[in-house]
Amino acid sequence: MGLKVTCAIVEQNDRVLVTQRNKHMSQAMLWEFPGGKLEIDETEKECVRRELKEELQIEVEPIHQLAPVEHTYSDKDIILIPFVCQYTSGNVSLAEHNAYQWAELSDLTSYDWCPADIPVVEQYLQFKASMSGGESA
């Protein structure tokens, strides 16, 4: 079984928060949705909230879970558990990452993503398309 890792797709003003890993991290300089490892006795939603507070100094509220993604890196297997989150407060301050951007949905596929995040991007865009399709019907 892989290491459980959560990630947050933080929405604000029709944009999504994306972060770039620093040059000292595995998957150096690739883009990802921020998050981190699930701790013992912690729920997945608690993990998302804690990781974003620790890494970026922002508060988020998980509102929808997408399907987990299993991925094998050269050094570990992970189960990436993505949550669509609403930004609630704080100013982004980078503790670990190299950079961040509030990306337009139409730009998400142009980033150089960590491999485990690629299916999350696709799943999120499908989720957003289904939401907008439902509103116009």
N, C-alpha and C positions, 0 to 999 in steps of 0.2 A: 504494500500500500504506500502511496506517495505522501509526501509532506503536504499538509493542508495549508494553503495560503489564500488569503482573501485579497480582493482588489476592489477599488471604488471607481465607478464611472460617475464623477461628480458633475452635476448639471447646474448651470447658472446662466440666465439670460440667453438661452438657446446655444450655449457653448458647453464644451466638456473639458475638464481639467486633464491634461496629459503631462507626464513627467519623464525626464531623460535621466537614465542611470549615470552615475559618475564613472570616471575612468578606472577607479579601483574596484568597482563591483563586478560580479560576474555579469555577462551580457552588457559589458561596458558600452556606454554612449547610445544604447538603444532606448527607444521610448516604451513606456508602459503606463498602465493605469496604476496609481499608487496603492499600496497596501502592504501586507506582510504576513508573517507566520502566525498561525493560530496557537495560542498558549493553552496549557492544561487548564481545565475548568473555566474556559472562556467560550461564550457563544460566538458564532460567526459574525453576527452584527456588532457585538462588543469589540471584536477584533478590528473590524473596519473602522469603527469610531476611534479606538485607541491608536491604531497605526497612523491615521491621518492627523490626529492631534500631535503625536510624537514626531512624525516626519515633516509635517507641513504647517503645524500650528493652526489648523482649521477644524471647525466642527461640521459634521455632516450627519444627515439622517438617512439611513438605508431605507429605500421605499419599494424596491423590487429586486428579487434575486433572479439572475439568469442561470442557465445550466452550467454546472461545473465543467472545467476543461482539464483533462489529464494530459500531461506532457512529460516527456523524458528528455532531460538535459544530460550532458556528458557526465556530470557529477551527481545528479539526483533526479528522482521522479517527484513531480508535484501534482497536486490537485488544486487548480486555481478556481476559487469560488467568487464569481463577480456579483457585485451589487450595484444597481443604479441608485445613486444617492442624490439627495437635495443638499446643496450647500446651505448652511445655516448661519455661520459666523466665523470671524477671524480673517487675518490677512496672511496670504501664503508666504511662508518663510522656509527656505530650503535648509533642512538639517543634514540630508544625505544625498540628495539629487544634484545633478549638474545644472538643470534648467527646468522650467515649466512653461506651459502655454495654455491659454483658454482657446481651444480649437473649435472651429466651425465643424458641424457634422460632415459637410461636404469635403473637408480636408483630412478626415481621419485616415483614409486609406493611403494617403501620401507619406505618412510617417514611417520611419524604419523601426518597426515594432520588435520587441522581444518575441520569440516564436510562440510562447504560450499565450500571448495577448492577441495574436492574429485572429484566432477563432472567436475571441471575446468581442473584438471590433466588429466582425461580421455579424455575430449574434445580436449585438447592440443595435447596429444599423437596421437589421431586420425587425427588431423589437420596435424601434422608432417608426419605421415605415408602417408596421401594422397598427400602431397607435394613431398615426396621422390618417391612415386609410379608414380607420373606424370612425373618426370624427367627421369625415366628409361624406360618409354614406348616409 
